[in-house]
Amino acid sequence: MVTVKRLVLDVLKPHQPGALYFCQHIARLGDDYQVCLSVEEVDENTQTLQLEIRGASIVLESIEKAIAEMGASLHSIDLVEVHNEADKP
């Protein structure tokens, strides 16, 4: 089975919610998600973020939905790491 283990996303978000809440909300989407957020740029109304997510099996669709629900938008997927693990009998 091929699973997504790591994503690095370019995200544009308003100043609120704050970075801590934003990361916590994304981390709650998976049992083992680790989330790292770096603020790359700030202007009057928005922040450009680099969001790194690690986990055993990341589901991009739920992350995209959560990002949108918090008023942010996914600009690009900058890095993807996937693993092909043989199905166990």
CNS distance restraints for C-alpha pairs under 8 A (distance, minus, plus):
assign (resid   1 and name CA) (resid  84 and name CA) 5.61 0.50 0.50
assign (resid   1 and name CA) (resid  85 and name CA) 5.23 0.50 0.50
assign (resid   1 and name CA) (resid  86 and name CA) 5.92 0.50 0.50
assign (resid   1 and name CA) (resid  87 and name CA) 5.86 0.50 0.50
assign (resid   2 and name CA) (resid  82 and name CA) 6.58 0.50 0.50
assign (resid   2 and name CA) (resid  83 and name CA) 5.50 0.50 0.50
assign (resid   2 and name CA) (resid  84 and name CA) 4.25 0.50 0.50
assign (resid   2 and name CA) (resid  85 and name CA) 6.17 0.50 0.50
assign (resid   3 and name CA) (resid  56 and name CA) 7.41 0.50 0.50
assign (resid   3 and name CA) (resid  57 and name CA) 5.33 0.50 0.50
assign (resid   3 and name CA) (resid  58 and name CA) 7.22 0.50 0.50
assign (resid   3 and name CA) (resid  82 and name CA) 5.44 0.50 0.50
assign (resid   3 and name CA) (resid  83 and name CA) 5.48 0.50 0.50
assign (resid   3 and name CA) (resid  84 and name CA) 6.58 0.50 0.50
assign (resid   3 and name CA) (resid  85 and name CA) 7.84 0.50 0.50
assign (resid   4 and name CA) (resid  55 and name CA) 7.75 0.50 0.50
assign (resid   4 and name CA) (resid  56 and name CA) 7.27 0.50 0.50
assign (resid   4 and name CA) (resid  57 and name CA) 5.31 0.50 0.50
assign (resid   4 and name CA) (resid  58 and name CA) 5.23 0.50 0.50
assign (resid   4 and name CA) (resid  59 and name CA) 7.49 0.50 0.50
assign (resid   4 and name CA) (resid  80 and name CA) 7.32 0.50 0.50
assign (resid   4 and name CA) (resid  81 and name CA) 6.00 0.50 0.50
assign (resid   4 and name CA) (resid  82 and name CA) 4.32 0.50 0.50
assign (resid   4 and name CA) (resid  83 and name CA) 6.57 0.50 0.50
assign (resid   5 and name CA) (resid  54 and name CA) 5.59 0.50 0.50
assign (resid   5 and name CA) (resid  55 and name CA) 5.17 0.50 0.50
assign (resid   5 and name CA) (resid  56 and name CA) 5.46 0.50 0.50
assign (resid   5 and name CA) (resid  57 and name CA) 5.72 0.50 0.50
assign (resid   5 and name CA) (resid  58 and name CA) 6.06 0.50 0.50
assign (resid   5 and name CA) (resid  80 and name CA) 7.86 0.50 0.50
assign (resid   5 and name CA) (resid  81 and name CA) 5.59 0.50 0.50
assign (resid   5 and name CA) (resid  82 and name CA) 5.41 0.50 0.50
assign (resid   5 and name CA) (resid  83 and name CA) 6.89 0.50 0.50
assign (resid   6 and name CA) (resid  52 and name CA) 7.18 0.50 0.50
assign (resid   6 and name CA) (resid  53 and name CA) 5.57 0.50 0.50
assign (resid   6 and name CA) (resid  54 and name CA) 4.44 0.50 0.50
assign (resid   6 and name CA) (resid  55 and name CA) 6.52 0.50 0.50
assign (resid   6 and name CA) (resid  58 and name CA) 7.30 0.50 0.50
assign (resid   6 and name CA) (resid  79 and name CA) 7.71 0.50 0.50
assign (resid   6 and name CA) (resid  80 and name CA) 5.80 0.50 0.50
assign (resid   6 and name CA) (resid  81 and name CA) 4.91 0.50 0.50
assign (resid   6 and name CA) (resid  82 and name CA) 7.03 0.50 0.50
assign (resid   7 and name CA) (resid  51 and name CA) 7.89 0.50 0.50
assign (resid   7 and name CA) (resid  52 and name CA) 5.62 0.50 0.50
assign (resid   7 and name CA) (resid  53 and name CA) 5.24 0.50 0.50
assign (resid   7 and name CA) (resid  54 and name CA) 6.66 0.50 0.50
assign (resid   7 and name CA) (resid  77 and name CA) 7.25 0.50 0.50
assign (resid   7 and name CA) (resid  78 and name CA) 7.60 0.50 0.50
assign (resid   7 and name CA) (resid  79 and name CA) 5.56 0.50 0.50
assign (resid   7 and name CA) (resid  80 and name CA) 4.80 0.50 0.50
assign (resid   7 and name CA) (resid  81 and name CA) 6.51 0.50 0.50
assign (resid   8 and name CA) (resid  50 and name CA) 6.67 0.50 0.50
assign (resid   8 and name CA) (resid  51 and name CA) 5.52 0.50 0.50
assign (resid   8 and name CA) (resid  52 and name CA) 4.36 0.50 0.50
assign (resid   8 and name CA) (resid  53 and name CA) 6.50 0.50 0.50
assign (resid   8 and name CA) (resid  77 and name CA) 6.15 0.50 0.50
assign (resid   8 and name CA) (resid  78 and name CA) 5.38 0.50 0.50
assign (resid   8 and name CA) (resid  79 and name CA) 4.85 0.50 0.50
assign (resid   8 and name CA) (resid  80 and name CA) 6.66 0.50 0.50
assign (resid   9 and name CA) (resid  49 and name CA) 7.92 0.50 0.50
assign (resid   9 and name CA) (resid  50 and name CA) 5.68 0.50 0.50
assign (resid   9 and name CA) (resid  51 and name CA) 5.02 0.50 0.50
assign (resid   9 and name CA) (resid  52 and name CA) 6.37 0.50 0.50
assign (resid   9 and name CA) (resid  74 and name CA) 7.06 0.50 0.50
assign (resid   9 and name CA) (resid  75 and name CA) 7.57 0.50 0.50
assign (resid   9 and name CA) (resid  76 and name CA) 5.92 0.50 0.50
assign (resid   9 and name CA) (resid  77 and name CA) 4.66 0.50 0.50
assign (resid   9 and name CA) (resid  78 and name CA) 5.55 0.50 0.50
assign (resid   9 and name CA) (resid  79 and name CA) 7.14 0.50 0.50
assign (resid  10 and name CA) (resid  48 and name CA) 7.13 0.50 0.50
assign (resid  10 and name CA) (resid  49 and name CA) 5.80 0.50 0.50
assign (resid  10 and name CA) (resid  50 and name CA) 4.95 0.50 0.50
assign (resid  10 and name CA) (resid  51 and name CA) 6.46 0.50 0.50
assign (resid  10 and name CA) (resid  74 and name CA) 6.18 0.50 0.50
assign (resid  10 and name CA) (resid  75 and name CA) 5.36 0.50 0.50
assign (resid  10 and name CA) (resid  76 and name CA) 5.16 0.50 0.50
assign (resid  10 and name CA) (resid  77 and name CA) 6.32 0.50 0.50
assign (resid  10 and name CA) (resid  78 and name CA) 6.71 0.50 0.50
assign (resid  11 and name CA) (resid  48 and name CA) 5.79 0.50 0.50
assign (resid  11 and name CA) (resid  49 and name CA) 5.07 0.50 0.50
assign (resid  11 and name CA) (resid  50 and name CA) 6.38 0.50 0.50
assign (resid  11 and name CA) (resid  51 and name CA) 7.05 0.50 0.50
assign (resid  11 and name CA) (resid  72 and name CA) 6.88 0.50 0.50
assign (resid  11 and name CA) (resid  73 and name CA) 5.71 0.50 0.50
assign (resid  11 and name CA) (resid  74 and name CA) 4.64 0.50 0.50
assign (resid  11 and name CA) (resid  75 and name CA) 5.45 0.50 0.50
assign (resid  11 and name CA) (resid  76 and name CA) 7.27 0.50 0.50
assign (resid  12 and name CA) (resid  46 and name CA) 6.67 0.50 0.50
assign (resid  12 and name CA) (resid  47 and name CA) 5.76 0.50 0.50
assign (resid  12 and name CA) (resid  48 and name CA) 4.61 0.50 0.50
assign (resid  12 and name CA) (resid  49 and name CA) 6.21 0.50 0.50
assign (resid  12 and name CA) (resid  72 and name CA) 5.55 0.50 0.50
assign (resid  12 and name CA) (resid  73 and name CA) 5.35 0.50 0.50
assign (resid  12 and name CA) (resid  74 and name CA) 6.55 0.50 0.50
assign (resid  12 and name CA) (resid  75 and name CA) 6.82 0.50 0.50
assign (resid  13 and name CA) (resid  46 and name CA) 5.48 0.50 0.50
assign (resid  13 and name CA) (resid  47 and name CA) 5.38 0.50 0.50
assign (resid  13 and name CA) (resid  48 and name CA) 6.54 0.50 0.50
assign (resid  13 and name CA) (resid  49 and name CA) 7.57 0.50 0.50
assign (resid  13 and name CA) (resid  70 and name CA) 7.97 0.50 0.50
assign (resid  13 and name CA) (resid  71 and name CA) 6.48 0.50 0.50
assign (resid  13 and name CA) (resid  72 and name CA) 4.06 0.50 0.50
assign (resid  13 and name CA) (resid  73 and name CA) 6.44 0.50 0.50
assign (resid  14 and name CA) (resid  45 and name CA) 5.90 0.50 0.50
assign (resid  14 and name CA) (resid  46 and name CA) 4.26 0.50 0.50
assign (resid  14 and name CA) (resid  47 and name CA) 6.09 0.50 0.50
assign (resid  14 and name CA) (resid  71 and name CA) 6.80 0.50 0.50
assign (resid  14 and name CA) (resid  72 and name CA) 6.45 0.50 0.50
assign (resid  15 and name CA) (resid  45 and name CA) 6.42 0.50 0.50
assign (resid  15 and name CA) (resid  46 and name CA) 5.51 0.50 0.50
assign (resid  15 and name CA) (resid  47 and name CA) 6.30 0.50 0.50
assign (resid  17 and name CA) (resid  21 and name CA) 6.30 0.50 0.50
assign (resid  17 and name CA) (resid  22 and name CA) 6.22 0.50 0.50
assign (resid  17 and name CA) (resid  70 and name CA) 7.02 0.50 0.50
assign (resid  18 and name CA) (resid  22 and name CA) 6.10 0.50 0.50
assign (resid  19 and name CA) (resid  23 and name CA) 6.15 0.50 0.50
assign (resid  19 and name CA) (resid  37 and name CA) 7.32 0.50 0.50
assign (resid  20 and name CA) (resid  24 and name CA) 6.17 0.50 0.50
assign (resid  21 and name CA) (resid  25 and name CA) 6.02 0.50 0.50
assign (resid  22 and name CA) (resid  26 and name CA) 6.44 0.50 0.50
assign (resid  22 and name CA) (resid  70 and name CA) 7.74 0.50 0.50
assign (resid  23 and name CA) (resid  27 and name CA) 6.04 0.50 0.50
assign (resid  23 and name CA) (resid  35 and name CA) 6.04 0.50 0.50
assign (resid  23 and name CA) (resid  36 and name CA) 7.21 0.50 0.50
assign (resid  23 and name CA) (resid  37 and name CA) 6.94 0.50 0.50
assign (resid  24 and name CA) (resid  28 and name CA) 6.20 0.50 0.50
assign (resid  24 and name CA) (resid  35 and name CA) 7.90 0.50 0.50
assign (resid  25 and name CA) (resid  29 and name CA) 7.07 0.50 0.50
assign (resid  25 and name CA) (resid  66 and name CA) 7.64 0.50 0.50
assign (resid  26 and name CA) (resid  30 and name CA) 7.99 0.50 0.50
assign (resid  26 and name CA) (resid  33 and name CA) 7.96 0.50 0.50
assign (resid  26 and name CA) (resid  35 and name CA) 7.25 0.50 0.50
assign (resid  26 and name CA) (resid  63 and name CA) 6.53 0.50 0.50
assign (resid  26 and name CA) (resid  66 and name CA) 6.89 0.50 0.50
assign (resid  26 and name CA) (resid  67 and name CA) 7.89 0.50 0.50
assign (resid  27 and name CA) (resid  31 and name CA) 7.95 0.50 0.50
assign (resid  27 and name CA) (resid  32 and name CA) 7.74 0.50 0.50
assign (resid  27 and name CA) (resid  33 and name CA) 5.09 0.50 0.50
assign (resid  27 and name CA) (resid  34 and name CA) 6.16 0.50 0.50
assign (resid  27 and name CA) (resid  35 and name CA) 6.00 0.50 0.50
assign (resid  28 and name CA) (resid  33 and name CA) 7.30 0.50 0.50
assign (resid  29 and name CA) (resid  33 and name CA) 7.32 0.50 0.50
assign (resid  29 and name CA) (resid  62 and name CA) 7.23 0.50 0.50
assign (resid  29 and name CA) (resid  63 and name CA) 7.36 0.50 0.50
assign (resid  30 and name CA) (resid  55 and name CA) 7.55 0.50 0.50
assign (resid  30 and name CA) (resid  58 and name CA) 7.33 0.50 0.50
assign (resid  32 and name CA) (resid  55 and name CA) 5.56 0.50 0.50
assign (resid  32 and name CA) (resid  56 and name CA) 6.94 0.50 0.50
assign (resid  33 and name CA) (resid  53 and name CA) 6.51 0.50 0.50
assign (resid  33 and name CA) (resid  54 and name CA) 5.57 0.50 0.50
assign (resid  33 and name CA) (resid  55 and name CA) 4.68 0.50 0.50
assign (resid  33 and name CA) (resid  56 and name CA) 7.76 0.50 0.50
assign (resid  33 and name CA) (resid  58 and name CA) 7.72 0.50 0.50
assign (resid  34 and name CA) (resid  53 and name CA) 5.62 0.50 0.50
assign (resid  34 and name CA) (resid  54 and name CA) 5.06 0.50 0.50
assign (resid  34 and name CA) (resid  55 and name CA) 6.38 0.50 0.50
assign (resid  35 and name CA) (resid  51 and name CA) 7.06 0.50 0.50
assign (resid  35 and name CA) (resid  52 and name CA) 5.66 0.50 0.50
assign (resid  35 and name CA) (resid  53 and name CA) 4.63 0.50 0.50
assign (resid  35 and name CA) (resid  54 and name CA) 6.58 0.50 0.50
assign (resid  36 and name CA) (resid  51 and name CA) 5.85 0.50 0.50
assign (resid  36 and name CA) (resid  52 and name CA) 5.05 0.50 0.50
assign (resid  36 and name CA) (resid  53 and name CA) 6.56 0.50 0.50
assign (resid  37 and name CA) (resid  49 and name CA) 6.62 0.50 0.50
assign (resid  37 and name CA) (resid  50 and name CA) 5.79 0.50 0.50
assign (resid  37 and name CA) (resid  51 and name CA) 4.65 0.50 0.50
assign (resid  37 and name CA) (resid  52 and name CA) 6.37 0.50 0.50
assign (resid  38 and name CA) (resid  49 and name CA) 5.60 0.50 0.50
assign (resid  38 and name CA) (resid  50 and name CA) 5.14 0.50 0.50
assign (resid  38 and name CA) (resid  51 and name CA) 6.55 0.50 0.50
assign (resid  39 and name CA) (resid  47 and name CA) 6.71 0.50 0.50
assign (resid  39 and name CA) (resid  48 and name CA) 6.05 0.50 0.50
assign (resid  39 and name CA) (resid  49 and name CA) 4.61 0.50 0.50
assign (resid  39 and name CA) (resid  50 and name CA) 6.47 0.50 0.50
assign (resid  40 and name CA) (resid  47 and name CA) 7.43 0.50 0.50
assign (resid  40 and name CA) (resid  48 and name CA) 5.43 0.50 0.50
assign (resid  40 and name CA) (resid  49 and name CA) 5.37 0.50 0.50
assign (resid  40 and name CA) (resid  50 and name CA) 6.67 0.50 0.50
assign (resid  41 and name CA) (resid  47 and name CA) 5.69 0.50 0.50
assign (resid  41 and name CA) (resid  48 and name CA) 4.99 0.50 0.50
assign (resid  41 and name CA) (resid  49 and name CA) 7.16 0.50 0.50
assign (resid  42 and name CA) (resid  46 and name CA) 6.05 0.50 0.50
assign (resid  42 and name CA) (resid  47 and name CA) 4.51 0.50 0.50
assign (resid  42 and name CA) (resid  48 and name CA) 6.38 0.50 0.50
assign (resid  43 and name CA) (resid  47 and name CA) 6.39 0.50 0.50
assign (resid  53 and name CA) (resid  58 and name CA) 7.97 0.50 0.50
assign (resid  54 and name CA) (resid  58 and name CA) 7.31 0.50 0.50
assign (resid  59 and name CA) (resid  63 and name CA) 6.74 0.50 0.50
assign (resid  60 and name CA) (resid  64 and name CA) 6.11 0.50 0.50
assign (resid  61 and name CA) (resid  65 and name CA) 6.24 0.50 0.50
assign (resid  62 and name CA) (resid  66 and name CA) 6.19 0.50 0.50
assign (resid  63 and name CA) (resid  67 and name CA) 6.12 0.50 0.50
assign (resid  64 and name CA) (resid  68 and name CA) 6.27 0.50 0.50
assign (resid  64 and name CA) (resid  73 and name CA) 7.99 0.50 0.50
assign (resid  64 and name CA) (resid  74 and name CA) 6.94 0.50 0.50
assign (resid  65 and name CA) (resid  69 and name CA) 6.16 0.50 0.50
assign (resid  66 and name CA) (resid  70 and name CA) 6.38 0.50 0.50
assign (resid  67 and name CA) (resid  71 and name CA) 6.75 0.50 0.50
assign (resid  67 and name CA) (resid  72 and name CA) 5.37 0.50 0.50
assign (resid  67 and name CA) (resid  73 and name CA) 6.28 0.50 0.50
assign (resid  67 and name CA) (resid  74 and name CA) 7.22 0.50 0.50
assign (resid  68 and name CA) (resid  72 and name CA) 5.16 0.50 0.50
assign (resid  68 and name CA) (resid  73 and name CA) 5.76 0.50 0.50
assign (resid  68 and name CA) (resid  74 and name CA) 7.95 0.50 0.50
